[in-house]
Amino acid sequence: MERHFERSLEELKERLLWMGSLAERAVHQAVHSVLDADETLAQTVLREENTINELQIEIDDRVVQLLALQQLMAADLRFVLAIARINNDLERIGDQAVNIAHSATRIVRHPRVKPYVDLPRMGELAEKMMRDSLDSLVRRDIELARSVLSRDDQVDQLRDQIFRELLSYMMGDSSVVFPAFELILVAKNLERIADHATNVAEDVIYMVAGSDVRHPAVDRNTA
Amino acid sequence: MERHFERSLEELKERLLWMGSLAERAVHQAVHSVLDADETLAQTVLREENTINELQIEIDDRVVQLLALQQLMAADLRFVLAIARINNDLERIGDQAVNIAHSATRIVRHPRVKPYVDLPRMGELAEKMMRDSLDSLVRRDIELARSVLSRDDQVDQLRDQIFRELLSYMMGDSSVVFPAFELILVAKNLERIADHATNVAEDVIYMVAGSDVRHPAVDRNTA
């Protein structure tokens, strides 16, 4: 029974990491479908959404089975609850990739607004946060998880910069209002992907250290 | 022990409903701080965010304690896991109310864009979805929960209408680009509040019926 249980926990983690790699790929492809005006790539992202959704349900089922069949020790319980939350965040990241791919299919119908500079940087930053948050899970690496949290402000600054620039384009030339607005939506989606990566990193810290870092303003350390 | 356990479940639900009522109030006040250009009301929302954040952590602690101390039956396990997820959605609704309040503090610095028609309607719709999703939890009312799900498309249609109208204002008069953009962000926040209310309703259905309705495209009925 013990060994079977250990194997179930290991399988749960592997399925979650597989889901993470699908979500990462979806984000990467979605961002590039916008940057390269590649509608075929956008369609690939839209086609693969269902696989991520199916995995979310499978992983939730595994969580329920583990909790129902076994009285868990505190550390295992934290692990399973963190997996359940990360599962949720990864599925939402998949949703954001789908939103970006939808924007790409609309952006290609307009002339290109401007050479993209900040948007690719924001995309790379968000992708790196996702990858590092999942690596911090694999390696149970709290320092790496903390470094993900510390990057969230950079993402917000880039978003504000992108907003300001695109709004000033809109003011200067009313013909770019529609495509510039789509790029604003893409920046919002990237911001949310970074937020979800931050949530994953917080859950890794909770899982490994048993401390809750979600609301620094709330004076409280253990969960 | 049994009676103590029942009482813990009841307390868990009551704390969650208290959190729900705080989140509802935050949304209501935030929307009205925009519509009435009421900066004092916006500040009230910003001040009260911490209470919601503290409640989220308290409720998560109660969930962990219940799962750690007790081997739960399937129905109780579904109940506790649904509460944990709803807790998360309510906290995110609080975040969206804060975003709307921040927008309000920026909107008041600009002349009013236009008489608001669709935005108050979208606000009312989102608030009603929140209230009904929580009522469906109290009354374990699957029909009411399903009616919340069915309203999500209306919210998306209103959002698209608001976007189109504000973008055409931006094209006609470049001086309204900034305040109109803030109103677009408010509409995006209301859309997310409605999404979270939809998640809550899905969790109520999962809790009461044991069926997972999150991805209708995925051919699967029980969790």
Chai-1 contact restraints between the chains, C-beta under 6 A:
chainA,res_idxA,chainB,res_idxB,connection_type,confidence,min_distance_angstrom,max_distance_angstrom,comment,restraint_id
A,N50,B,A217,contact,1.0,0.0,6.0,A-B,restraint_1
A,N53,B,H215,contact,1.0,0.0,6.0,A-B,restraint_2
A,N53,B,V218,contact,1.0,0.0,6.0,A-B,restraint_3
A,E54,B,V218,contact,1.0,0.0,6.0,A-B,restraint_4
A,I57,B,D212,contact,1.0,0.0,6.0,A-B,restraint_5
A,L67,B,L77,contact,1.0,0.0,6.0,A-B,restraint_6
A,A68,B,L77,contact,1.0,0.0,6.0,A-B,restraint_7
A,Q71,B,Q71,contact,1.0,0.0,6.0,A-B,restraint_8
A,L77,B,L67,contact,1.0,0.0,6.0,A-B,restraint_9
A,L77,B,A68,contact,1.0,0.0,6.0,A-B,restraint_10
A,L167,B,V177,contact,1.0,0.0,6.0,A-B,restraint_11
A,L167,B,F181,contact,1.0,0.0,6.0,A-B,restraint_12
A,M170,B,M170,contact,1.0,0.0,6.0,A-B,restraint_13
A,M170,B,V177,contact,1.0,0.0,6.0,A-B,restraint_14
A,M171,B,S174,contact,1.0,0.0,6.0,A-B,restraint_15
A,M171,B,V177,contact,1.0,0.0,6.0,A-B,restraint_16
A,S174,B,M171,contact,1.0,0.0,6.0,A-B,restraint_17
A,V177,B,L167,contact,1.0,0.0,6.0,A-B,restraint_18
A,V177,B,M170,contact,1.0,0.0,6.0,A-B,restraint_19
A,V177,B,M171,contact,1.0,0.0,6.0,A-B,restraint_20
A,F181,B,L167,contact,1.0,0.0,6.0,A-B,restraint_21
A,D212,B,I57,contact,1.0,0.0,6.0,A-B,restraint_22
A,H215,B,N53,contact,1.0,0.0,6.0,A-B,restraint_23
A,A217,B,N50,contact,1.0,0.0,6.0,A-B,restraint_24
A,V218,B,N53,contact,1.0,0.0,6.0,A-B,restraint_25
A,V218,B,E54,contact,1.0,0.0,6.0,A-B,restraint_26
